[in-house]
Amino acid sequence: MKKFLLFVGCLLTAQSLLAWGQKGHDVVAYIAECHLAPEAAERIEKVLDGRSPVYYANWMDNASHRPEYAHTKTWHYLNIDEGYTYETMPKNPDGDVLRAIETLVGKLRDGGLEPDEEATALKMLIHLVGDMHCPMHTGRLSDLGGNMLSVTFFGTPTDLHTVWDTQIVEAARRWSYSEWQDQIDRLSDDEIVFVQSGEPSDWMRETHEICRRIYAETPEGTEISYDYVDRFTPTIETQLLRGGYRLARLLNEIYG
C-alpha cells in the first residue's frame, strides 16, 4: 500500500509539471521563433548551440526530474485557491512560475552568465512562458491544479488538469506545431502590440481569469465531449498565441 501511495504521489507531481503537453509548448516556441528580430534569432541560436527554441521547448519538463534541477519542480505553476488573488494567496516558498520567469528574465538581461548557465536559463524561460499560459497551471492548491478533480474525456476517466495539459489541445486540432502556427498566427501589427503589452504578472492574472471560467464550467464529474472542446478551442488558440508573442517580446528585449 505504501508503494502504491508513493506511486500516486509521484504521478500527481509529474502531471503538475506538464503544461500543454509537448505539442502546445512546441507551438508557443515556434510562434515566438517566427517573430524574433534577426539579431535576437542569431544570438539565441548561438546560445543554444545551433538549436532553435522549439528544440528545447519541452526540455524543462524532463530536467525538473533530475537531481540537479529538482528545485525547479514548483516553477511550472502558481496555485491560487478560490476566494484568493495572487496578492492574497500564500506564496509557495519553493517558487512559482511568475517568480521564476521574472528571475530568469532579470538574469538574462543583466548578462555576465557563463555559457552553460545562460543556455539553461534560456531553455527554462522558453518553457515557462508556455506554462504560464496554460490555464490549469494557475489552478487551485486545494485540488492540485485540477489533478484531483475527476472528469471524463470522451468516456475515459481522467482529471481536469490532464485534459487541459494535453488532451484538449490534440482534440481541438490534429495539427503539427508548424501547422498550428500557420493557421492561428495571423494577427495584425496593432493586435500583436496589444497582446504583447503588460508584464508577466499581468499575463499570469489574465490566465487565472480563464482558469476560473474553466472551473465554473467544469464541475466534478463533467463528461467532456465535442461541445466542450468546440467551446474552448478559441481559448486554446488565444493562449497559445499569447504565449508565443509574449515569449518573442521577452527574447527580443533580451537579445534584440
Secondary structure, 3 states (H helix, E strand, C coil): CHHHHHHHHHHHHHHCCCCCHHHHHHHHHHHHHHCCCHHHHHHHHHHCCCCCCHHHCCHHHHHCCCHHHHHHHHHHCCCCCCCCCCCCCCCCCCCCHHHHHHHHHHHHHHCCCCHHHHHHHHHHHHHHHHHHCCHHHHCCHHHCCCCCCEEEECCEEEEHHHHHHHHHHHHHCCCCHHHHHHHHCCCCHHHHHHHHCCCHHHHHHHHHHHHHHHHHHCCCCCEECHHHHHHHHHHHHHHHHHHHHHHHHHHHHHHC
